[in-house]
Amino acid sequence: MLKSVSKFTPAERSWMIYDWANSSFSLIVVTAVLPLWLETVGQNISISTAQTTSWWSYANSFSTLIVAVCAPILGSLADFRGWKKPAWLVSTLLGFVTTLLLAAVPADGFWMLLFLFVLANIGFSIANIYYDAFITDVTTSERMPKVSSWGFALGYVGGVVPFVIFYALRSFMSSQEGVMFAFILAGLWWGAFSLPMLFKVRQKHFLPVPQHPIKQSFKRLVSTLKHLSQYPKIVGFLIAYFFYIDGVNTIITEASLFATSIGIDMTQLLTILLFVQLVAFPASIIFGQLSKIFGTRQMILTGIFIYSIISTMSIFITQAWGFWLMAFLIGSAQGGIQALSRSYFGQIIPKEYSGEFFGFYNIFGKFSAVLGPLVFGSVAAATGQVQLGAASLLIFFVLGGWIFVKYA
């Protein structure tokens, strides 16, 4: 792998390494440790597992909603000369510093943990807006697919390596010490591997800064909306994407709490989460290869079908072996459906407006992470069963698949 990475330019490698860097937050904090620690902290102050699930879902929805509302303007402002790098740096600092601060919260600080997570998740998400935008500055149009794919691949590995370090060393610590170590490791990993991006990546393409930047950004957004309305197939895809990717994202963020609800302990859960990452890396490549045979459209529908099975089977899962099967299915479809959705969208948009349309693609992706956790959390709270919360996500895949077939 190192030999392959060496073939990229310093700017390309530095850009790709940022995906390696911030994946520590995604896997260690969001997926593995924080939701489980929240359950323990919640129990310390008499908050039930179902209530913890709800509050965790609400925190995810709220932080994502903030980013989704701000994303159009933030993305537009980043196109102005000299604005992109400082904006990326501030949001990255917000993310990894608040991740480090999670380690300082006491074992009864339930609400402080949620507050710091909201800030960290906002920093993470906003930094990714600028990270995505920087690809036009680090490479050529011809090399973008290769550079983007390797960034995606390195993200999987970059999440697994610190996760394995945490997993190997946690047995030498108490439960709380292990959690604190996880937060510190995730924050330091994110910060340290962001340095190549800071020093090697430069904004090469930009617009002159107008007299009224924010007003000008709103005008550009109106122009984008006018272009969007002329292409019903694109609108159909974006609506379908909104629903099915919402289900995908929600399953990823809520998997740990689902596992604890059926009695899986932290040691086994961490092993399962590592297993998902190891399955997802080759599976995403296999999805790409199969798309050459069966077509991108058919493989996206395959991914939607697999996630529909995951949602349905969640009702019946009461033992660890069932969750292992669910984990395998998640890993098999997770990377593929995300990667192929992006490439399919690139095939159907007018190339002269690719920047504008991909801006909307990112906006729909951000908004799609709001509704799913709300539905999941509300159903779990109302019924007291996390399994029914997971099963409720089936509606997102049914709607997304039907709209994709009919309108995209």
Buried (B, 14 or more C-beta within 10 A) or exposed (E): EEEEBEEBBEBBBBBBBBBBBBBBBBBBBBBBBBBBBBBBBBEEEEBEBBBBBBBBBBBBBBBBBBBBBBBBBBBBBBBBEEBBBEBBBBBBBBBBBBBBBBBEBEBEBBEBBBBBBBBBBBBBBBBBBBBBBBBBBBBEEEBBEEBBBBBBBBBBBBBBBBBEBBBEBBEEBEEEEBBBBBBBBBBBBBBEBBEBBEEBBEBEEBBEBEEEBEEBBBEBBEEBEEBBEEBEEBBBBBBBBBBBBBBBBBBBBBBBBBBBBBEBEBEBBBEBBBBBBBBBBBBBBEBBEBBEEEEBBEBBBBBBEBBBBBBBBBEEBEEBEBBBBBBBBBBBBBBBBBBBBBBBBBEBBEEEBBEBBBBBBBBBBBBBBBBBBBBBBBBBBEBBBBBBBBBBBBBBBBBBBEBBEEBB
